[in-house]
């Protein structure tokens, strides 16, 4: 059974409020300059760089992770990858930051 789920912007915002949640922004550096989701516990992993998998696998498998990208496609792929290597709690933002802003 998968340990991942896609959340609406409203549910995603509620999850960010939990203190033990890490927000993962996988947009490119250029995309990131356009808009930020504000969180005290956030990391940026540029999905276009060669070390993306290495950076993801360095994270604790028992952490709570929320992933987002520009439109939700890349975050969905990353979320499924993280589930396949046994991360326990991974969720992504439906429609990405684009839907969040609208």
TORPA-4810 file (N, C-alpha, C, O; in nm, 3 decimals):
<nodes>
NODE_1_0.085_-0.118_0.000_0.000_0.000_0.000_0.089_0.125_0.000_0.182_0.133_0.080_X
NODE_2_0.063_0.220_-0.087_0.147_0.340_-0.095_0.137_0.426_0.031_0.032_0.433_0.095_X
NODE_3_0.248_0.491_0.063_0.254_0.585_0.175_0.253_0.728_0.125_0.311_0.816_0.187_X
NODE_4_0.188_0.750_0.012_0.186_0.885_-0.044_0.044_0.924_-0.081_-0.045_0.840_-0.095_X
NODE_5_0.026_1.055_-0.096_-0.107_1.109_-0.126_-0.090_1.248_-0.187_0.002_1.322_-0.152_X
NODE_6_-0.180_1.283_-0.277_-0.184_1.417_-0.334_-0.287_1.498_-0.258_-0.401_1.454_-0.240_X
NODE_7_-0.248_1.616_-0.214_-0.335_1.701_-0.132_-0.381_1.825_-0.207_-0.308_1.879_-0.290_X
NODE_8_-0.503_1.870_-0.178_-0.552_1.997_-0.229_-0.469_2.109_-0.166_-0.405_2.087_-0.063_X
NODE_9_-0.468_2.228_-0.226_-0.395_2.340_-0.164_-0.438_2.365_-0.019_-0.354_2.397_0.065_X
NODE_10_-0.565_2.352_0.010_-0.613_2.377_0.147_-0.556_2.274_0.244_-0.509_2.310_0.352_X
NODE_11_-0.559_2.146_0.207_-0.506_2.040_0.294_-0.354_2.053_0.306_-0.298_2.027_0.413_X
NODE_12_-0.288_2.092_0.198_-0.144_2.112_0.199_-0.106_2.221_0.298_-0.010_2.206_0.374_X
NODE_13_-0.181_2.331_0.298_-0.155_2.442_0.391_-0.169_2.394_0.536_-0.090_2.432_0.622_X
NODE_14_-0.270_2.312_0.562_-0.291_2.260_0.697_-0.174_2.171_0.740_-0.132_2.175_0.856_X
NODE_15_-0.121_2.092_0.648_-0.008_2.004_0.678_0.119_2.084_0.706_0.198_2.045_0.792_X
NODE_16_0.139_2.195_0.636_0.257_2.279_0.658_0.261_2.328_0.802_0.369_2.345_0.859_X
NODE_17_0.145_2.351_0.860_0.138_2.404_0.995_0.189_2.306_1.101_0.219_2.347_1.213_X
NODE_18_0.199_2.179_1.067_0.249_2.080_1.163_0.400_2.098_1.179_0.473_2.106_1.080_X
NODE_19_0.446_2.103_1.302_0.584_2.138_1.330_0.687_2.036_1.281_0.802_2.071_1.258_X
NODE_20_0.647_1.912_1.265_0.744_1.809_1.227_0.743_1.780_1.076_0.791_1.675_1.033_X
NODE_21_0.689_1.870_0.998_0.679_1.852_0.854_0.790_1.929_0.783_0.815_2.045_0.815_X
NODE_22_0.855_1.864_0.686_0.956_1.929_0.604_0.897_1.951_0.465_0.845_1.859_0.402_X
NODE_23_0.906_2.072_0.419_0.857_2.111_0.287_0.973_2.098_0.188_1.082_2.151_0.213_X
NODE_24_0.951_2.028_0.076_1.055_2.011_-0.025_1.009_2.079_-0.154_0.911_2.037_-0.216_X
NODE_25_1.081_2.183_-0.191_1.056_2.257_-0.315_1.147_2.198_-0.421_1.269_2.211_-0.412_X
NODE_26_1.090_2.133_-0.522_1.174_2.069_-0.625_1.174_2.147_-0.756_1.211_2.094_-0.861_X
NODE_27_1.133_2.272_-0.749_1.138_2.356_-0.869_1.282_2.394_-0.902_1.371_2.385_-0.817_X
NODE_28_1.302_2.437_-1.023_1.434_2.487_-1.062_1.461_2.618_-0.988_1.368_2.679_-0.934_X
NODE_29_1.585_2.659_-0.985_1.620_2.785_-0.919_1.545_2.902_-0.983_1.498_2.991_-0.913_X
NODE_30_1.535_2.902_-1.115_1.461_3.008_-1.184_1.315_3.010_-1.142_1.260_3.116_-1.114_X
NODE_31_1.251_2.893_-1.136_1.110_2.886_-1.095_1.094_2.932_-0.950_0.995_2.998_-0.916_X
NODE_32_1.188_2.898_-0.869_1.180_2.931_-0.728_1.183_3.082_-0.705_1.124_3.131_-0.609_X
NODE_33_1.250_3.154_-0.792_1.257_3.299_-0.778_1.123_3.368_-0.800_1.108_3.485_-0.765_X
NODE_34_1.025_3.299_-0.857_0.897_3.361_-0.888_0.799_3.365_-0.771_0.720_3.458_-0.759_X
NODE_35_0.805_3.263_-0.684_0.709_3.256_-0.573_0.758_3.153_-0.473_0.807_3.047_-0.511_X
NODE_36_0.744_3.184_-0.344_0.784_3.093_-0.236_0.666_3.061_-0.146_0.583_3.148_-0.118_X
NODE_37_0.658_2.938_-0.102_0.570_2.901_0.008_0.654_2.922_0.133_0.766_2.871_0.141_X
NODE_38_0.604_2.995_0.228_0.681_3.026_0.348_0.664_2.915_0.452_0.552_2.880_0.491_X
NODE_39_0.776_2.862_0.495_0.776_2.759_0.598_0.910_2.766_0.672_1.013_2.794_0.612_X
NODE_40_0.907_2.741_0.802_1.030_2.742_0.881_1.119_2.623_0.850_1.241_2.629_0.870_X
NODE_41_1.060_2.516_0.802_1.134_2.392_0.777_1.121_2.355_0.630_1.037_2.273_0.593_X
NODE_42_1.205_2.416_0.547_1.194_2.396_0.403_1.331_2.373_0.341_1.430_2.434_0.382_X
NODE_43_1.337_2.284_0.243_1.460_2.262_0.169_1.431_2.275_0.019_1.318_2.253_-0.025_X
NODE_44_1.533_2.310_-0.056_1.518_2.320_-0.202_1.606_2.214_-0.266_1.726_2.208_-0.239_X
NODE_45_1.548_2.132_-0.350_1.621_2.035_-0.429_1.585_2.059_-0.574_1.474_2.026_-0.618_X
NODE_46_1.677_2.117_-0.649_1.652_2.146_-0.790_1.645_2.015_-0.867_1.745_1.946_-0.883_X
NODE_47_1.528_1.981_-0.915_1.502_1.853_-0.980_1.583_1.834_-1.108_1.600_1.721_-1.154_X
NODE_48_1.634_1.942_-1.165_1.709_1.930_-1.290_1.856_1.893_-1.268_1.927_1.865_-1.365_X
NODE_49_1.902_1.893_-1.145_2.042_1.863_-1.117_2.065_1.712_-1.102_1.974_1.638_-1.064_X
NODE_50_2.185_1.670_-1.133_2.219_1.527_-1.134_2.213_1.462_-0.996_2.196_1.340_-0.987_X
NODE_51_2.228_1.538_-0.889_2.234_1.479_-0.755_2.099_1.476_-0.683_2.096_1.460_-0.561_X
NODE_52_1.992_1.491_-0.754_1.858_1.493_-0.692_1.832_1.365_-0.612_1.792_1.372_-0.496_X
NODE_53_1.855_1.251_-0.672_1.830_1.123_-0.605_1.916_1.110_-0.479_1.867_1.066_-0.375_X
NODE_54_2.041_1.148_-0.488_2.131_1.143_-0.373_2.081_1.231_-0.259_2.084_1.190_-0.143_X
NODE_55_2.034_1.351_-0.291_1.983_1.442_-0.189_1.857_1.386_-0.123_1.840_1.396_-0.001_X
NODE_56_1.769_1.327_-0.203_1.647_1.269_-0.147_1.680_1.153_-0.055_1.624_1.142_0.054_X
NODE_57_1.770_1.067_-0.098_1.802_0.948_-0.019_1.878_0.981_0.109_1.887_0.897_0.198_X
NODE_58_1.933_1.102_0.120_2.002_1.144_0.242_1.903_1.186_0.351_1.941_1.201_0.467_X
NODE_59_1.777_1.205_0.315_1.674_1.245_0.411_1.631_1.126_0.496_1.642_1.011_0.453_X
NODE_60_1.583_1.153_0.615_1.532_1.048_0.702_1.408_0.983_0.641_1.317_1.054_0.597_X
NODE_61_1.404_0.854_0.637_1.290_0.782_0.579_1.166_0.789_0.669_1.056_0.758_0.624_X
NODE_62_1.184_0.830_0.793_1.070_0.838_0.886_1.015_0.979_0.901_0.921_1.001_0.977_X
NODE_63_1.071_1.076_0.829_1.022_1.214_0.836_0.889_1.232_0.765_0.843_1.143_0.692_X
NODE_64_0.828_1.346_0.787_0.704_1.385_0.718_0.741_1.486_0.611_0.795_1.592_0.642_X
NODE_65_0.714_1.453_0.484_0.756_1.537_0.373_0.639_1.581_0.287_0.554_1.500_0.248_X
NODE_66_0.637_1.710_0.257_0.542_1.768_0.163_0.624_1.819_0.045_0.720_1.894_0.064_X
NODE_67_0.586_1.781_-0.075_0.663_1.815_-0.194_0.578_1.901_-0.286_0.458_1.878_-0.302_X
NODE_68_0.643_2.001_-0.347_0.571_2.078_-0.447_0.665_2.121_-0.559_0.787_2.130_-0.541_X
NODE_69_0.605_2.147_-0.674_0.678_2.198_-0.791_0.589_2.304_-0.856_0.501_2.360_-0.791_X
NODE_70_0.611_2.331_-0.982_0.535_2.437_-1.048_0.390_2.397_-1.077_0.297_2.470_-1.042_X
NODE_71_0.371_2.280_-1.142_0.236_2.239_-1.181_0.190_2.107_-1.118_0.076_2.065_-1.139_X
NODE_72_0.277_2.041_-1.043_0.238_1.917_-0.975_0.285_1.789_-1.041_0.270_1.682_-0.982_X
NODE_73_0.340_1.796_-1.160_0.383_1.674_-1.230_0.514_1.620_-1.173_0.522_1.502_-1.139_X
NODE_74_0.614_1.704_-1.163_0.744_1.659_-1.111_0.733_1.614_-0.965_0.794_1.515_-0.926_X
NODE_75_0.655_1.686_-0.886_0.642_1.647_-0.745_0.575_1.511_-0.732_0.608_1.433_-0.643_X
NODE_76_0.482_1.483_-0.821_0.416_1.352_-0.818_0.517_1.241_-0.847_0.515_1.136_-0.782_X
NODE_77_0.606_1.262_-0.944_0.709_1.163_-0.975_0.805_1.143_-0.857_0.841_1.030_-0.824_X
NODE_78_0.845_1.253_-0.795_0.935_1.245_-0.680_0.866_1.176_-0.564_0.928_1.094_-0.495_X
NODE_79_0.740_1.208_-0.541_0.665_1.145_-0.433_0.659_0.993_-0.452_0.681_0.918_-0.358_X
NODE_80_0.631_0.949_-0.573_0.624_0.804_-0.600_0.761_0.739_-0.586_0.772_0.626_-0.539_X
NODE_81_0.865_0.810_-0.628_1.001_0.758_-0.611_1.031_0.740_-0.462_1.081_0.636_-0.420_X
NODE_82_1.002_0.843_-0.381_1.030_0.836_-0.238_0.954_0.721_-0.173_1.007_0.654_-0.085_X
NODE_83_0.832_0.698_-0.216_0.756_0.584_-0.165_0.823_0.453_-0.204_0.828_0.359_-0.123_X
NODE_84_0.876_0.445_-0.325_0.938_0.320_-0.372_1.066_0.286_-0.296_1.106_0.170_-0.292_X
NODE_85_1.130_0.386_-0.234_1.250_0.359_-0.154_1.219_0.371_-0.005_1.308_0.397_0.076_X
NODE_86_1.093_0.351_0.031_1.045_0.328_0.167_1.039_0.451_0.258_1.055_0.439_0.379_X
NODE_87_1.014_0.568_0.201_0.982_0.681_0.286_0.843_0.657_0.343_0.754_0.610_0.271_X
NODE_88_0.823_0.690_0.470_0.698_0.657_0.537_0.585_0.756_0.515_0.468_0.718_0.522_X
NODE_89_0.616_0.883_0.490_0.511_0.985_0.483_0.548_1.091_0.380_0.630_1.179_0.407_X
NODE_90_0.489_1.081_0.264_0.519_1.174_0.155_0.388_1.218_0.090_0.305_1.135_0.053_X
NODE_91_0.370_1.350_0.076_0.251_1.404_0.011_0.292_1.515_-0.083_0.391_1.584_-0.059_X
NODE_92_0.215_1.533_-0.189_0.247_1.642_-0.282_0.127_1.733_-0.301_0.014_1.699_-0.265_X
NODE_93_0.155_1.849_-0.357_0.054_1.953_-0.377_-0.013_1.935_-0.513_0.053_1.946_-0.617_X
NODE_94_-0.141_1.908_-0.512_-0.217_1.893_-0.637_-0.214_2.023_-0.716_-0.252_2.128_-0.665_X
NODE_95_-0.168_2.014_-0.841_-0.163_2.131_-0.926_-0.044_2.222_-0.902_-0.028_2.324_-0.969_X
NODE_96_0.041_2.185_-0.806_0.162_2.261_-0.779_0.136_2.402_-0.729_0.025_2.439_-0.692_X
NODE_97_0.243_2.478_-0.729_0.237_2.615_-0.678_0.146_2.703_-0.764_0.091_2.802_-0.716_X
NODE_98_0.129_2.665_-0.890_0.042_2.738_-0.979_-0.103_2.736_-0.927_-0.171_2.839_-0.926_X
NODE_99_-0.148_2.619_-0.885_-0.285_2.606_-0.830_-0.293_2.671_-0.692_-0.396_2.728_-0.657_X
NODE_100_-0.187_2.662_-0.614_-0.182_2.724_-0.482_-0.209_2.873_-0.490_-0.284_2.929_-0.410_X
NODE_101_-0.146_2.938_-0.589_-0.158_3.084_-0.603_-0.295_3.129_-0.653_-0.335_3.242_-0.628_X
NODE_102_-0.367_3.042_-0.723_-0.494_3.087_-0.783_-0.613_3.074_-0.689_-0.725_3.108_-0.727_X
</nodes>
